[in-house]
Amino acid sequence: MTVLFECSYDHQRYVGFGVPQDGAPLRLHPLGGADLRVLLHRSGGDESALRDALAAAGPALDVPAADLPLVRMRPPLLPDHVGDALVSGFMMTHHVKAGPEVPDQPNWFFKGLGNVLRVPGLPLSVPGDAVAVTEEAEVVLVYVDDEEGESHYAGYTFGNDLTDIGRFKQHAGHLSYAKLCDTAVAPWLHLGAPPRSVTGAVTVERDGAPAWKGSFTTGTDALHYDLDTMMRRLFAYESLHHPGRTHYVYIGADRSSFHGGFRLEDGDRVTLDFASHGVTVSNPLVWKGTQ
């Protein structure tokens, strides 16, 4: 399966292929001012066609290991204007969370615009008056609206839908507030169909030492709902569509540290190891605003 990423280096935008290994040199392909979303759409997701299109912008560049700290990864297909990105998701989608009375479509929530997306390493902020915050290891679907505003599936990645679950537990109507935390997203865009099975583990570090560990299972096989039906019903709302918009849709999580009786705190580092797919998402947490 083709995996690609977009980054900036030496004030230029580049595309790379594969999930880079820690400390290994990077081979980058210049974008030359092109929009990767457009190139992907024109190539139909074919790696050879995409590489040919990138070759027209210039020769590939090899970044030595010593210069890797100068490379800045970007969320997959993030528009230049963060207002052109819409981050949202579904809740209570997994079999393990389905109750006795299950609606025919799970609740949908708005998480923010493109500025709430944080790649691994960057801090995730939550309101200072958060009640009980928890991580949520999730598959993230990426869609791009064409010039007519029609949404096209581009691929998937992984992320941490950080949530003030305590606020939601206090009042179910406050889900919209509970979801207004930053969210982590891996830079690596997988061009295939959404994965059926994803397994991994969560590690929370506090003061430099492991404070909580747990496992998770996600993917389409873990969903109580049919994913195609979920997305078709969501995108039936024309108000979501706009030419050039990128959609990041979090499709729900397994149990989390909250369900294990643990409470995240300011300064904790949360690491999600999506081991089945060789992807790690690790971010420190920061409480901001009124305490």
C-alpha positions in Angstrom: 0.0 0.0 0.0 1.2 3.5 -0.9 1.9 5.8 2.1 3.0 9.4 1.6 3.6 12.5 3.6 4.0 16.2 3.1 6.6 18.3 4.9 8.6 21.6 4.7 12.4 21.8 4.6 14.6 24.8 3.9 11.5 26.9 3.2 10.2 24.6 0.5 7.3 22.0 0.4 8.1 18.4 -0.3 6.4 15.0 -0.6 7.9 11.7 0.7 6.8 8.1 0.5 6.6 5.5 3.2 6.7 5.8 7.0 10.2 7.1 7.8 12.4 5.2 10.2 13.8 7.1 13.2 17.2 8.6 12.4 17.1 7.4 8.7 17.8 9.8 5.9 14.8 11.1 4.0 14.2 11.2 0.2 11.9 14.1 -0.6 10.3 15.2 -3.8 9.7 18.9 -4.4 6.1 20.1 -4.9 7.2 23.1 -6.9 4.1 25.1 -5.9 1.7 22.3 -6.8 -1.2 21.3 -4.6 -0.7 17.7 -3.5 -4.5 17.2 -3.2 -4.9 18.1 -6.9 -2.0 15.8 -7.9 -3.5 12.9 -5.9 -6.9 13.4 -7.5 -5.4 13.6 -11.0 -3.3 10.5 -10.5 -6.3 8.5 -9.1 -4.1 7.5 -6.2 -1.7 5.6 -8.4 1.9 5.9 -7.0 3.6 5.7 -10.4 1.5 8.5 -11.9 2.0 10.6 -8.8 5.8 10.1 -8.9 5.8 11.1 -12.6 3.9 14.3 -11.7 6.3 15.1 -8.9 9.3 14.5 -11.1 8.2 17.4 -13.3 8.8 19.8 -10.4 12.5 18.8 -10.1 14.9 16.1 -8.9 14.5 14.4 -5.5 16.4 15.6 -2.5 18.1 13.4 0.1 18.0 14.9 3.5 20.8 13.6 5.7 20.1 12.3 9.2 21.9 15.4 10.7 19.3 17.7 9.1 16.2 15.8 10.1 15.4 18.2 13.0 14.9 20.9 10.3 12.1 18.9 8.5 8.6 19.9 9.6 5.9 17.3 9.0 2.4 18.5 8.1 -1.0 17.0 8.7 -2.0 15.0 5.6 -3.3 17.2 2.8 -3.7 20.2 5.1 -4.8 23.3 3.0 -2.7 26.4 3.1 -5.6 28.2 4.8 -6.5 26.3 8.0 -10.1 27.6 7.6 -10.4 25.3 4.6 -10.0 22.2 6.8 -12.9 20.8 8.8 -12.1 18.3 11.7 -15.0 16.2 13.0 -15.9 12.7 14.1 -18.3 10.1 15.4 -18.7 8.8 18.9 -20.0 5.6 20.4 -19.3 3.8 17.1 -17.6 0.6 18.5 -19.2 -2.7 19.4 -17.8 -2.4 23.0 -19.6 0.9 23.5 -22.9 0.1 21.8 -25.8 0.1 24.4 -29.1 -1.6 24.4 -30.8 1.2 22.4 -28.5 2.0 19.5 -29.5 4.7 17.0 -29.2 4.0 13.3 -26.5 6.7 12.9 -23.9 7.5 15.6 -23.6 11.0 17.0 -21.4 13.4 15.0 -19.3 16.2 16.5 -17.4 19.2 15.2 -13.9 19.3 16.6 -12.5 22.5 14.9 -10.8 23.8 11.8 -7.3 22.9 10.6 -5.5 24.7 13.4 -6.6 22.0 16.0 -4.5 19.4 14.2 -1.2 18.6 15.8 1.5 16.3 14.3 3.4 14.0 16.7 5.7 15.9 19.1 3.6 19.0 19.3 1.6 19.8 22.5 -2.1 19.2 22.7 -4.0 21.9 24.6 -7.2 21.5 26.6 -9.2 24.1 28.5 -7.9 24.8 32.0 -11.3 23.9 33.5 -11.5 20.5 31.9 -13.3 17.9 34.1 -11.6 14.6 33.0 -9.5 14.3 29.8 -8.8 11.1 28.0 -7.0 10.0 24.9 -8.9 8.2 22.0 -6.8 6.2 19.6 -8.6 6.4 16.2 -8.5 5.9 12.5 -8.9 9.2 10.7 -10.4 9.4 7.2 -9.3 12.1 4.9 -11.6 13.5 2.2 -11.0 16.4 -0.3 -13.8 18.5 -1.9 -13.3 19.0 -5.7 -14.0 22.3 -7.6 -17.7 21.5 -7.4 -17.6 20.8 -3.7 -18.1 17.0 -4.0 -16.1 15.1 -1.4 -13.6 12.4 -2.5 -12.0 9.9 -0.2 -8.2 10.3 -0.3 -7.0 7.9 2.3 -6.6 7.3 6.0 -4.2 8.0 8.9 -4.3 7.7 12.7 -4.8 10.1 15.5 -5.6 11.0 19.1 -9.0 12.6 19.5 -8.3 14.1 22.9 -11.6 14.6 24.7 -12.9 16.0 28.0 -15.0 12.9 28.6 -15.7 14.1 32.2 -17.7 17.1 30.8 -19.7 14.8 28.6 -20.4 12.4 31.4 -21.7 15.3 33.5 -24.1 16.4 30.8 -24.5 14.5 27.5 -25.6 17.8 25.8 -22.1 19.2 26.4 -20.5 16.8 23.9 -19.7 19.8 21.7 -17.7 21.4 24.5 -16.0 18.1 25.4 -14.6 17.7 21.9 -13.1 21.2 21.6 -9.6 20.0 22.5 -6.6 19.8 20.2 -6.2 16.6 18.3 -3.2 14.7 17.2 -2.8 13.3 13.7 -0.1 11.3 12.1 1.4 12.8 8.9 1.4 9.5 7.0 -1.5 9.2 4.6 -2.3 5.6 3.6 -4.0 5.6 0.2 -5.9 2.3 0.5 -9.3 1.5 1.9 -9.9 2.1 5.6 -8.3 -0.7 7.7 -10.4 -3.5 9.0 -8.3 -4.2 12.0 -5.9 -1.9 13.9 -4.3 -3.0 17.2 -2.0 -1.1 19.5 -1.2 0.2 22.9 -1.4 3.5 24.9 1.4 4.6 27.2 1.0 7.7 29.5 4.2 9.1 30.9 4.2 11.4 33.9 7.4 13.1 35.2 9.3 10.9 32.7 8.1 7.6 33.9 5.2 5.3 32.7 2.1 6.0 34.7 -0.5 4.0 32.8 -0.6 1.4 29.9 -3.4 -0.2 28.0 -4.2 -1.8 24.7 -6.8 -0.9 22.0 -8.5 -2.4 19.0 -10.1 -0.3 16.3 -10.7 -0.4 12.5 -13.9 -1.1 10.6 -14.4 -4.6 12.0 -14.6 -3.1 15.5 -17.5 -0.7 14.4 -21.1 -1.4 15.3 -22.1 0.6 12.2 -21.4 0.3 8.5 -18.8 2.9 7.7 -20.0 3.5 4.1 -23.4 4.3 5.4 -22.0 6.6 8.2 -20.1 8.6 5.7 -22.8 8.7 3.0 -25.3 10.1 5.6 -22.8 12.6 6.9 -21.8 14.0 3.5 -25.5 14.2 2.4 -25.5 17.6 4.2 -24.5 20.2 1.6 -23.5 22.7 4.3 -20.3 20.6 4.9 -19.1 20.9 1.3 -16.9 23.7 -0.2 -14.5 23.6 -3.1 -11.0 22.9 -1.9 -12.0 21.9 1.6 -10.3 19.0 3.3 -12.2 16.8 5.8 -10.6 14.9 8.7 -13.2 12.5 10.1 -12.3 10.5 13.3 -14.4 7.3 13.3 -14.5 6.5 17.0 -12.4 4.7 19.7 -12.1 1.6 21.8 -11.9 1.9 25.6 -9.4 4.5 26.9 -7.4 5.3 30.1 -10.5 6.9 31.5 -12.4 3.6 31.4 -9.4 2.1 33.2 -9.8 4.5 36.0 -6.9 6.8 35.1 -7.0 10.6 34.9 -4.7 12.5 32.6 -3.0 15.6 33.9 -1.2 18.7 32.7 2.3 17.7 31.5 1.5 14.1 30.8 2.9 12.6 27.5 0.5 10.3 25.7 1.9 7.8 23.2 -0.3 5.8 20.9 1.5 2.9 19.3 -0.6 1.7 16.3 1.6 -1.3 16.2 -0.3 -3.2 13.5 0.5 -0.4 11.1 4.0 0.8 12.3 2.8 4.3 13.3 3.4 6.0 16.6 1.6 9.2 17.7 3.1 10.9 20.8 2.3 14.3 22.2 2.6 16.1 25.5 -0.6 17.6 27.1 -1.0 21.2 28.2 -3.8 22.7 30.2 -4.5 26.3 29.1 -6.7 29.1 30.4 -8.7 29.4 33.6 -7.8 26.7 36.1 
